[in-house]
Every structure is written in C-alpha cells, then in structure tokens.
Amino acid sequence: MAAATTKQKQLTPVQRAAAVVIALGADRASEVYRYLKDDEVEQISLEIAKLNRLSPEDMQSTIEDFYGLCVTQKVITEGGVLYAKDVLEKAFGPEQASSYMDRLSKSLRTRSFESIRKADYKNLWMILQNEHPQTIALVLSYARSDQAAQIIAELPRAVQLDVVERIAGLDRVSPEMIKLVEDSLEARFTNITSADQVEVGGVPYVAEIMNRVDRSTEKYIFDELGGRNAALADEIHKLMFTFEDIVNLDSMAIQRFIREVDTKDLAVALKSANEEVKRVIFQNMSSRMRENIEQDIQFLHNIRMRDVEEAQQKIVGVIRQLEEAGEIVIAKGEEDEILA
C-alpha cells in the first residue's frame, strides 16, 4: 500500500475520480453519475476524455486507494472511530489507516446539516437570526464557509464576535447535541457516524470564514477581537490571506494574479494601499501597465472606502482561487516553508 500511495500522488483528485469511473465500466458509471452535481459530471467526463493512457500501476494504486477509503468510511459508520482505528490498523497498517481517516474526516463532518449547506444564505439567515450564539456557531460550523461569512456579516456587531469566538472554540460535539439542534431547526437529520464525537469548527474554519467576509466586517472583528482575545485574533490571522499579505507572495505569484484581475479593480484597490503593497505590485508589471494604473489612480476622485475594500477583496478572491487551483502557493505563517 505504501508504494501505491506514492504512485497515487502523480494523479490529481479529478484524475483519480476519472480513473475509478473508467474502472467501473459504462453501466455502473452511469449509475454513479446520477449522484453527482452537473459541474462534477462535467469535470470528470472531461478528465476521462483526456486520460488516453493510464499505466497499470497507476490504475491499480488508484483502485486500491479508493477501496481503502470505502472500507474506512463503512467501518467508521458502522463501528465508530475507536473500532475503526483498530480494524484499519490491522488491515492497512497504522500510517495508512491514519491517512484514510484524516482524509475522510471532512466528509464525515459535513454530512450533518446537509440541507443547510444547500440552502440559500438568506433562508438560513431567517432561521438563525433569533437563535442563541452557541446554536449559530454550531450550525455555521457545518455550513459552507461562504454561507457562514454572509451570515456573520448580517449579525449585530457584538454577536459577530461572540459567534466567531464560539466557532473557534468548537472542537468536538456529540451526535445527540447535533440531532437536537437539527430537530429544533426542523432540518433533515442524517446519521453521520456512531462515533462518540464529531470534529467541527475550530480556528482554521474561522480563518476560512474571515477570508470570505467583506473587509469592513473583517476589520471590525479583528479590531475588537484583538482587544478581547489577542492570542485568538493572532492565531486566526496567521491562517488567513489578506490584501496586505500580497507583500509575502513571490514574484511569479504576483505576476500570475495581475494577469487575472481587472486593471480597474487594481487601480481602485491600490488607491489607499500601503506603499509596500504598491511597490511589490508595481515592480512585477510592465512599465507601460504601471504608468496606466498610476494615471488611473490619479483620476480617481471622491471614491468611497467601501469601493476600495470591495476591489481589494476581489483581488484576494482571485489569489485564493489561483491557490485552490494549484497555480500559486501561499505560505501561511513562519513555519510554512516553501521548497524550490
């Protein structure tokens, strides 16, 4: 299995999914497609068309890995985490068992409140606006990060801080409590696992939420949270990427996102940016482009700070999309060393 895992890393997740679908055959693959979203079907079908050749070793390692994940999910669901750990270690060895369980932890967490994750945030807001901050924090820990960001932006200022702190403090919640909250919100309940506790929330999830809220909400929460809990604010901030963090990107990453952003947004975003951010951006573009943007900035009069913040947030969004696509790398914290 160790050798198979090493080979596996040569394929992207979509390529691995395509390989599994190919191995299933057309009839079974058509059944699988019924459970996928349109964009997932499109991505996998495109990758299948591109996979003209796949070595027997890569196909075997892909199928073995898929089988291991299926076994892991079944054992966890039927016997609980502790039982699964014992069975999987005997079957695959401690290292591979741990790898399978870690990779499934997110999917196990997100099965609960599945209907909420599909809901429009406005409908979710209607349900949550009068709930206790602890309930809001729990539900948002299962919501998509973009939903959570929008809900937090709608909350009163004082409640925003309370909810953020509660999400950051969440670690494990019993299935009974999850069911109680789901029932009280009249949501559909799906049994996620018979494990004693399920991982939710936490600081990394708060950082993901904060990466998606508007700049005004982000600034308020960090200003206030810094006074109430400076250590937590610092911990969250280290896991985030903000407009000011552009100075920490390498030249290739800066040049890459510059090609993707609208020059008008870039001019507006730089209107009130600090000199260091301006410097690193300008030095990674052509002289002509720099002159044009500098002229655009000079002609920007009576511009609202909200417009500047929105433009900066758009650029941060582009950078995060490029990172998610694997086109650039964002180092997070001093210990996140990038190897050439």
Residue pairs with C-beta under 8 A, 6 or more apart in sequence:
1 64
1 68
1 92
1 93
1 96
2 93
2 95
2 96
3 61
4 60
4 61
4 64
4 65
5 61
5 65
5 96
5 99
7 57
7 58
7 61
8 16
8 58
8 61
8 62
8 65
10 58
11 19
11 58
11 62
14 43
14 44
14 47
15 47
15 51
16 62
16 65
16 66
17 44
17 47
18 44
18 47
18 48
18 51
19 51
19 54
19 58
19 59
19 62
19 63
20 62
20 63
20 66
21 29
21 32
21 44
21 48
22 29
22 48
22 51
22 54
22 59
23 59
23 62
23 63
24 32
33 41
36 44
68 92
68 96
68 100
69 100
69 103
69 104
71 88
71 91
71 100
72 84
72 88
72 97
72 100
72 101
72 104
73 104
73 107
73 108
75 83
75 84
75 87
75 88
76 84
76 101
76 104
76 108
76 193
76 195
77 191
77 193
77 194
78 194
79 87
79 194
80 193
80 194
80 195
80 196
81 101
81 193
81 195
81 196
82 195
82 196
84 101
85 97
85 101
88 96
88 97
88 100
88 101
89 97
91 97
92 100
105 199
108 192
108 193
108 198
108 199
109 142
109 192
109 198
109 199
109 200
110 117
110 142
111 190
111 192
112 142
112 175
112 178
112 182
112 189
112 190
112 192
112 198
113 139
113 142
113 143
113 178
113 182
113 187
114 188
114 190
115 187
115 188
116 124
116 139
116 142
116 143
116 147
116 187
117 142
117 143
117 144
117 147
119 147
121 146
121 147
121 150
121 151
124 139
124 143
124 147
124 151
125 150
125 151
125 154
127 185
128 135
128 136
128 139
128 140
128 151
129 154
129 155
131 139
131 185
133 159
133 162
133 163
133 166
134 166
135 181
135 184
136 151
136 155
136 159
136 163
136 166
137 163
137 166
137 167
137 170
137 201
138 170
138 173
138 177
138 178
138 181
138 200
138 201
139 181
139 185
140 147
140 148
140 151
140 152
140 163
140 167
140 209
141 148
141 167
141 170
141 200
141 201
141 205
142 200
143 151
145 205
145 208
145 209
145 211
145 212
146 212
148 167
148 209
148 212
149 209
149 210
149 212
149 213
152 160
152 163
152 164
152 209
152 213
152 217
152 221
153 160
153 213
153 214
153 217
155 163
157 220
157 224
160 217
160 220
160 221
161 221
161 224
161 225
161 228
164 206
164 209
164 210
164 221
164 225
165 225
165 228
165 229
165 232
166 201
167 201
167 202
167 205
167 206
167 209
168 201
168 202
168 203
168 206
168 232
168 235
168 236
169 201
170 200
170 201
170 202
171 199
171 200
171 201
171 202
172 197
172 198
172 199
172 200
173 197
173 198
173 200
174 196
174 197
174 198
175 191
175 192
175 193
175 194
175 195
175 197
175 198
178 192
178 198
179 189
182 188
182 189
183 189
192 198
203 232
203 235
203 236
203 239
204 239
206 236
207 236
207 237
207 239
207 240
210 218
210 221
210 222
210 236
210 240
211 240
211 241
211 316
211 320
213 221
214 309
214 310
214 313
215 243
215 309
215 310
215 312
215 313
216 306
216 309
218 242
222 233
222 236
222 237
225 232
225 233
225 236
226 233
226 234
238 332
238 333
239 332
239 333
240 332
241 316
241 319
241 320
241 323
241 330
241 332
242 316
243 269
243 273
243 277
243 312
243 313
243 315
243 316
244 274
244 277
245 330
246 254
246 277
246 280
246 281
246 315
246 319
247 276
247 277
247 280
248 330
248 331
249 257
249 280
249 319
249 328
249 330
250 329
250 338
251 284
252 328
253 319
253 322
253 328
253 329
253 330
254 280
254 281
254 284
255 284
255 285
256 322
256 327
256 328
257 315
257 318
257 319
257 322
257 328
258 266
258 281
258 284
258 285
260 318
260 322
261 314
261 315
261 318
262 314
263 289
263 292
263 293
263 296
264 296
265 311
265 314
265 315
266 281
266 293
266 311
266 315
267 293
267 296
267 297
267 300
268 300
268 303
268 307
268 308
268 311
269 308
269 311
269 312
269 314
269 315
270 277
270 278
270 281
270 293
270 297
271 297
271 300
271 303
271 308
272 305
272 308
273 312
282 290
282 293
282 294
285 293
319 328
319 330
320 330
322 328
323 329
323 330
329 338
331 337
331 338
